[in-house]
Amino acid sequence: MDRRRFIKATTLFTAAALSGSRLSTAAETQFNPSPANGWRVFEVTTRVELTKTDSATRVWLPLPSVEEATWIKTMGNLWQGNAANVQMHRDASYGAQMLAASWEAGETAPVIEVTSRFATRDRAVDLTQPGKPVPLDKATAKLYTRSTAMLPTDGIVKKSALDITRGAKTDLAKARAIYEWIVDNTARNPNTRGCGIGDIRGMLETGDLTGKCADLNALYVGLARAVGLPARDVYGIRVADSRFGYKSLGKSGDISKAQHCRAEVWLANFGWVAVDPADVRKVVLEEKPGLTLKDDLVVAVREKLFGAWEMNWLAYNFAHDLKLPGSAGPTIPFLMYPQGENAAGRLDSLDPNNFRYKITSREMTA
């Protein structure tokens, strides 16, 4: 590799990435992500090192795409590597951002590394104090109530949602009923690969209501949409240990296998409300042996995770059924893991040791 070309290409892309980020230099001056006002700043680095292949190779890496004034701010992305082509892409429907890199056949040691910086702080809403948020616009409401390949809203999903919410008169009551039903009736399955795939129709038809976050929280989203509540999965990754003492709800350092999706539901008097029934079931299974839903440790987290998230976590995007730009393969259910592809097909995104990627996080100190 010509090192001078490498440095030049990196510098040019860095400038473009920073100038195109949502948080401009002027905005950074006004935005003060300090511990005094609850903000924490993190860097997440994803590094891919591939073996030589006889065909062209592509990878797609998720980038922070969620921007919410009260709990998360993106602060730019930097990359380095020897890819022949590197581009940032934004999905038109959901705004999901990714870094796409490609190498020509014969590259002996393909490598790409991207570092993303973001600020975040814990979020919570007081559900006893209704407010008057700006209503969802029609396009957004339609996007987050529509059916998708993995989130159908008819048939058994509709019937189940109506049964669960029978007697609930308000959107808050319906949202809470679905949350409680999922916590009571599902279970975390440690044998599920990755975070699951979120096939909610299959779960309901077979009666197998086990899985991981992309299954259990997708079930929440699909059931909520089926009764007319705008809801969405939020795909991301844990970046720090929990400050509330839950060993199972945090990860720091090497976070290559720390992906986690959450869910949000829109309520007329509160706006987007954070929920995470999957993490309640994670605590039951993993926090310590023998826990049940009646244990105080579980009761506390169950109450917290309807309306609040601890933000030791990076939100990547909300995207479903995503077509990777330039890919010859099928759509992916969601973009939460690095993706790769060569002439032989897709690389296994759930196998970082053989796909050869590593994701690390560190908290920035003032």
Secondary structure as a PSIPRED ss2 file (coil, helix, strand):
# PSIPRED VFORMAT (PSIPRED V4.0)

   1 M C   1.000  0.000  0.000
   2 D C   1.000  0.000  0.000
   3 R H   0.000  1.000  0.000
   4 R H   0.000  1.000  0.000
   5 R H   0.000  1.000  0.000
   6 F H   0.000  1.000  0.000
   7 I H   0.000  1.000  0.000
   8 K H   0.000  1.000  0.000
   9 A H   0.000  1.000  0.000
  10 T H   0.000  1.000  0.000
  11 T H   0.000  1.000  0.000
  12 L H   0.000  1.000  0.000
  13 F H   0.000  1.000  0.000
  14 T H   0.000  1.000  0.000
  15 A H   0.000  1.000  0.000
  16 A H   0.000  1.000  0.000
  17 A H   0.000  1.000  0.000
  18 L H   0.000  1.000  0.000
  19 S H   0.000  1.000  0.000
  20 G H   0.000  1.000  0.000
  21 S C   1.000  0.000  0.000
  22 R C   1.000  0.000  0.000
  23 L C   1.000  0.000  0.000
  24 S C   1.000  0.000  0.000
  25 T H   0.000  1.000  0.000
  26 A H   0.000  1.000  0.000
  27 A H   0.000  1.000  0.000
  28 E H   0.000  1.000  0.000
  29 T H   0.000  1.000  0.000
  30 Q H   0.000  1.000  0.000
  31 F C   1.000  0.000  0.000
  32 N C   1.000  0.000  0.000
  33 P C   1.000  0.000  0.000
  34 S C   1.000  0.000  0.000
  35 P H   0.000  1.000  0.000
  36 A H   0.000  1.000  0.000
  37 N H   0.000  1.000  0.000
  38 G C   1.000  0.000  0.000
  39 W C   1.000  0.000  0.000
  40 R E   0.000  0.000  1.000
  41 V E   0.000  0.000  1.000
  42 F E   0.000  0.000  1.000
  43 E E   0.000  0.000  1.000
  44 V E   0.000  0.000  1.000
  45 T E   0.000  0.000  1.000
  46 T E   0.000  0.000  1.000
  47 R E   0.000  0.000  1.000
  48 V E   0.000  0.000  1.000
  49 E E   0.000  0.000  1.000
  50 L C   1.000  0.000  0.000
  51 T C   1.000  0.000  0.000
  52 K C   1.000  0.000  0.000
  53 T C   1.000  0.000  0.000
  54 D C   1.000  0.000  0.000
  55 S C   1.000  0.000  0.000
  56 A C   1.000  0.000  0.000
  57 T E   0.000  0.000  1.000
  58 R E   0.000  0.000  1.000
  59 V E   0.000  0.000  1.000
  60 W E   0.000  0.000  1.000
  61 L E   0.000  0.000  1.000
  62 P E   0.000  0.000  1.000
  63 L E   0.000  0.000  1.000
  64 P C   1.000  0.000  0.000
  65 S C   1.000  0.000  0.000
  66 V C   1.000  0.000  0.000
  67 E C   1.000  0.000  0.000
  68 E E   0.000  0.000  1.000
  69 A C   1.000  0.000  0.000
  70 T C   1.000  0.000  0.000
  71 W C   1.000  0.000  0.000
  72 I E   0.000  0.000  1.000
  73 K E   0.000  0.000  1.000
  74 T E   0.000  0.000  1.000
  75 M E   0.000  0.000  1.000
  76 G E   0.000  0.000  1.000
  77 N E   0.000  0.000  1.000
  78 L E   0.000  0.000  1.000
  79 W E   0.000  0.000  1.000
  80 Q E   0.000  0.000  1.000
  81 G E   0.000  0.000  1.000
  82 N C   1.000  0.000  0.000
  83 A C   1.000  0.000  0.000
  84 A C   1.000  0.000  0.000
  85 N E   0.000  0.000  1.000
  86 V E   0.000  0.000  1.000
  87 Q E   0.000  0.000  1.000
  88 M E   0.000  0.000  1.000
  89 H E   0.000  0.000  1.000
  90 R E   0.000  0.000  1.000
  91 D C   1.000  0.000  0.000
  92 A C   1.000  0.000  0.000
  93 S C   1.000  0.000  0.000
  94 Y C   1.000  0.000  0.000
  95 G C   1.000  0.000  0.000
  96 A C   1.000  0.000  0.000
  97 Q E   0.000  0.000  1.000
  98 M E   0.000  0.000  1.000
  99 L E   0.000  0.000  1.000
 100 A E   0.000  0.000  1.000
 101 A E   0.000  0.000  1.000
 102 S E   0.000  0.000  1.000
 103 W E   0.000  0.000  1.000
 104 E C   1.000  0.000  0.000
 105 A C   1.000  0.000  0.000
 106 G C   1.000  0.000  0.000
 107 E C   1.000  0.000  0.000
 108 T C   1.000  0.000  0.000
 109 A C   1.000  0.000  0.000
 110 P C   1.000  0.000  0.000
 111 V E   0.000  0.000  1.000
 112 I E   0.000  0.000  1.000
 113 E E   0.000  0.000  1.000
 114 V E   0.000  0.000  1.000
 115 T E   0.000  0.000  1.000
 116 S E   0.000  0.000  1.000
 117 R E   0.000  0.000  1.000
 118 F E   0.000  0.000  1.000
 119 A E   0.000  0.000  1.000
 120 T E   0.000  0.000  1.000
 121 R C   1.000  0.000  0.000
 122 D C   1.000  0.000  0.000
 123 R E   0.000  0.000  1.000
 124 A E   0.000  0.000  1.000
 125 V C   1.000  0.000  0.000
 126 D C   1.000  0.000  0.000
 127 L C   1.000  0.000  0.000
 128 T C   1.000  0.000  0.000
 129 Q C   1.000  0.000  0.000
 130 P C   1.000  0.000  0.000
 131 G C   1.000  0.000  0.000
 132 K C   1.000  0.000  0.000
 133 P C   1.000  0.000  0.000
 134 V C   1.000  0.000  0.000
 135 P C   1.000  0.000  0.000
 136 L C   1.000  0.000  0.000
 137 D C   1.000  0.000  0.000
 138 K H   0.000  1.000  0.000
 139 A H   0.000  1.000  0.000
 140 T H   0.000  1.000  0.000
 141 A H   0.000  1.000  0.000
 142 K H   0.000  1.000  0.000
 143 L H   0.000  1.000  0.000
 144 Y C   1.000  0.000  0.000
 145 T C   1.000  0.000  0.000
 146 R C   1.000  0.000  0.000
 147 S C   1.000  0.000  0.000
 148 T C   1.000  0.000  0.000
 149 A C   1.000  0.000  0.000
 150 M C   1.000  0.000  0.000
 151 L C   1.000  0.000  0.000
 152 P C   1.000  0.000  0.000
 153 T C   1.000  0.000  0.000
 154 D C   1.000  0.000  0.000
 155 G H   0.000  1.000  0.000
 156 I H   0.000  1.000  0.000
 157 V H   0.000  1.000  0.000
 158 K H   0.000  1.000  0.000
 159 K H   0.000  1.000  0.000
 160 S H   0.000  1.000  0.000
 161 A H   0.000  1.000  0.000
 162 L H   0.000  1.000  0.000
 163 D H   0.000  1.000  0.000
 164 I H   0.000  1.000  0.000
 165 T C   1.000  0.000  0.000
 166 R C   1.000  0.000  0.000
 167 G C   1.000  0.000  0.000
 168 A C   1.000  0.000  0.000
 169 K C   1.000  0.000  0.000
 170 T C   1.000  0.000  0.000
 171 D H   0.000  1.000  0.000
 172 L H   0.000  1.000  0.000
 173 A H   0.000  1.000  0.000
 174 K H   0.000  1.000  0.000
 175 A H   0.000  1.000  0.000
 176 R H   0.000  1.000  0.000
 177 A H   0.000  1.000  0.000
 178 I H   0.000  1.000  0.000
 179 Y H   0.000  1.000  0.000
 180 E H   0.000  1.000  0.000
 181 W H   0.000  1.000  0.000
 182 I H   0.000  1.000  0.000
 183 V H   0.000  1.000  0.000
 184 D H   0.000  1.000  0.000
 185 N H   0.000  1.000  0.000
 186 T C   1.000  0.000  0.000
 187 A E   0.000  0.000  1.000
 188 R E   0.000  0.000  1.000
 189 N C   1.000  0.000  0.000
 190 P C   1.000  0.000  0.000
 191 N C   1.000  0.000  0.000
 192 T C   1.000  0.000  0.000
 193 R C   1.000  0.000  0.000
 194 G C   1.000  0.000  0.000
 195 C C   1.000  0.000  0.000
 196 G C   1.000  0.000  0.000
 197 I C   1.000  0.000  0.000
 198 G C   1.000  0.000  0.000
 199 D C   1.000  0.000  0.000
 200 I H   0.000  1.000  0.000
 201 R H   0.000  1.000  0.000
 202 G H   0.000  1.000  0.000
 203 M H   0.000  1.000  0.000
 204 L H   0.000  1.000  0.000
 205 E H   0.000  1.000  0.000
 206 T H   0.000  1.000  0.000
 207 G C   1.000  0.000  0.000
 208 D C   1.000  0.000  0.000
 209 L C   1.000  0.000  0.000
 210 T E   0.000  0.000  1.000
 211 G E   0.000  0.000  1.000
 212 K C   1.000  0.000  0.000
 213 C H   0.000  1.000  0.000
 214 A H   0.000  1.000  0.000
 215 D H   0.000  1.000  0.000
 216 L H   0.000  1.000  0.000
 217 N H   0.000  1.000  0.000
 218 A H   0.000  1.000  0.000
 219 L H   0.000  1.000  0.000
 220 Y H   0.000  1.000  0.000
 221 V H   0.000  1.000  0.000
 222 G H   0.000  1.000  0.000
 223 L H   0.000  1.000  0.000
 224 A H   0.000  1.000  0.000
 225 R H   0.000  1.000  0.000
 226 A H   0.000  1.000  0.000
 227 V C   1.000  0.000  0.000
 228 G C   1.000  0.000  0.000
 229 L C   1.000  0.000  0.000
 230 P C   1.000  0.000  0.000
 231 A E   0.000  0.000  1.000
 232 R E   0.000  0.000  1.000
 233 D E   0.000  0.000  1.000
 234 V E   0.000  0.000  1.000
 235 Y E   0.000  0.000  1.000
 236 G E   0.000  0.000  1.000
 237 I E   0.000  0.000  1.000
 238 R E   0.000  0.000  1.000
 239 V C   1.000  0.000  0.000
 240 A C   1.000  0.000  0.000
 241 D C   1.000  0.000  0.000
 242 S C   1.000  0.000  0.000
 243 R C   1.000  0.000  0.000
 244 F C   1.000  0.000  0.000
 245 G C   1.000  0.000  0.000
 246 Y C   1.000  0.000  0.000
 247 K H   0.000  1.000  0.000
 248 S H   0.000  1.000  0.000
 249 L H   0.000  1.000  0.000
 250 G C   1.000  0.000  0.000
 251 K C   1.000  0.000  0.000
 252 S C   1.000  0.000  0.000
 253 G E   0.000  0.000  1.000
 254 D E   0.000  0.000  1.000
 255 I C   1.000  0.000  0.000
 256 S C   1.000  0.000  0.000
 257 K C   1.000  0.000  0.000
 258 A C   1.000  0.000  0.000
 259 Q E   0.000  0.000  1.000
 260 H E   0.000  0.000  1.000
 261 C E   0.000  0.000  1.000
 262 R E   0.000  0.000  1.000
 263 A E   0.000  0.000  1.000
 264 E E   0.000  0.000  1.000
 265 V E   0.000  0.000  1.000
 266 W E   0.000  0.000  1.000
 267 L E   0.000  0.000  1.000
 268 A C   1.000  0.000  0.000
 269 N C   1.000  0.000  0.000
 270 F C   1.000  0.000  0.000
 271 G E   0.000  0.000  1.000
 272 W E   0.000  0.000  1.000
 273 V E   0.000  0.000  1.000
 274 A E   0.000  0.000  1.000
 275 V E   0.000  0.000  1.000
 276 D C   1.000  0.000  0.000
 277 P H   0.000  1.000  0.000
 278 A H   0.000  1.000  0.000
 279 D H   0.000  1.000  0.000
 280 V H   0.000  1.000  0.000
 281 R H   0.000  1.000  0.000
 282 K H   0.000  1.000  0.000
 283 V H   0.000  1.000  0.000
 284 V H   0.000  1.000  0.000
 285 L H   0.000  1.000  0.000
 286 E H   0.000  1.000  0.000
 287 E C   1.000  0.000  0.000
 288 K C   1.000  0.000  0.000
 289 P C   1.000  0.000  0.000
 290 G C   1.000  0.000  0.000
 291 L C   1.000  0.000  0.000
 292 T C   1.000  0.000  0.000
 293 L C   1.000  0.000  0.000
 294 K C   1.000  0.000  0.000
 295 D C   1.000  0.000  0.000
 296 D H   0.000  1.000  0.000
 297 L H   0.000  1.000  0.000
 298 V H   0.000  1.000  0.000
 299 V H   0.000  1.000  0.000
 300 A H   0.000  1.000  0.000
 301 V H   0.000  1.000  0.000
 302 R H   0.000  1.000  0.000
 303 E H   0.000  1.000  0.000
 304 K H   0.000  1.000  0.000
 305 L C   1.000  0.000  0.000
 306 F E   0.000  0.000  1.000
 307 G C   1.000  0.000  0.000
 308 A E   0.000  0.000  1.000
 309 W E   0.000  0.000  1.000
 310 E C   1.000  0.000  0.000
 311 M C   1.000  0.000  0.000
 312 N C   1.000  0.000  0.000
 313 W E   0.000  0.000  1.000
 314 L E   0.000  0.000  1.000
 315 A E   0.000  0.000  1.000
 316 Y E   0.000  0.000  1.000
 317 N E   0.000  0.000  1.000
 318 F C   1.000  0.000  0.000
 319 A C   1.000  0.000  0.000
 320 H C   1.000  0.000  0.000
 321 D C   1.000  0.000  0.000
 322 L E   0.000  0.000  1.000
 323 K C   1.000  0.000  0.000
 324 L C   1.000  0.000  0.000
 325 P C   1.000  0.000  0.000
 326 G C   1.000  0.000  0.000
 327 S C   1.000  0.000  0.000
 328 A C   1.000  0.000  0.000
 329 G C   1.000  0.000  0.000
 330 P C   1.000  0.000  0.000
 331 T C   1.000  0.000  0.000
 332 I E   0.000  0.000  1.000
 333 P C   1.000  0.000  0.000
 334 F C   1.000  0.000  0.000
 335 L C   1.000  0.000  0.000
 336 M C   1.000  0.000  0.000
 337 Y C   1.000  0.000  0.000
 338 P C   1.000  0.000  0.000
 339 Q E   0.000  0.000  1.000
 340 G E   0.000  0.000  1.000
 341 E E   0.000  0.000  1.000
 342 N E   0.000  0.000  1.000
 343 A C   1.000  0.000  0.000
 344 A C   1.000  0.000  0.000
 345 G E   0.000  0.000  1.000
 346 R E   0.000  0.000  1.000
 347 L C   1.000  0.000  0.000
 348 D C   1.000  0.000  0.000
 349 S C   1.000  0.000  0.000
 350 L C   1.000  0.000  0.000
 351 D C   1.000  0.000  0.000
 352 P H   0.000  1.000  0.000
 353 N H   0.000  1.000  0.000
 354 N H   0.000  1.000  0.000
 355 F H   0.000  1.000  0.000
 356 R C   1.000  0.000  0.000
 357 Y E   0.000  0.000  1.000
 358 K E   0.000  0.000  1.000
 359 I E   0.000  0.000  1.000
 360 T E   0.000  0.000  1.000
 361 S E   0.000  0.000  1.000
 362 R E   0.000  0.000  1.000
 363 E E   0.000  0.000  1.000
 364 M E   0.000  0.000  1.000
 365 T C   1.000  0.000  0.000
 366 A C   1.000  0.000  0.000
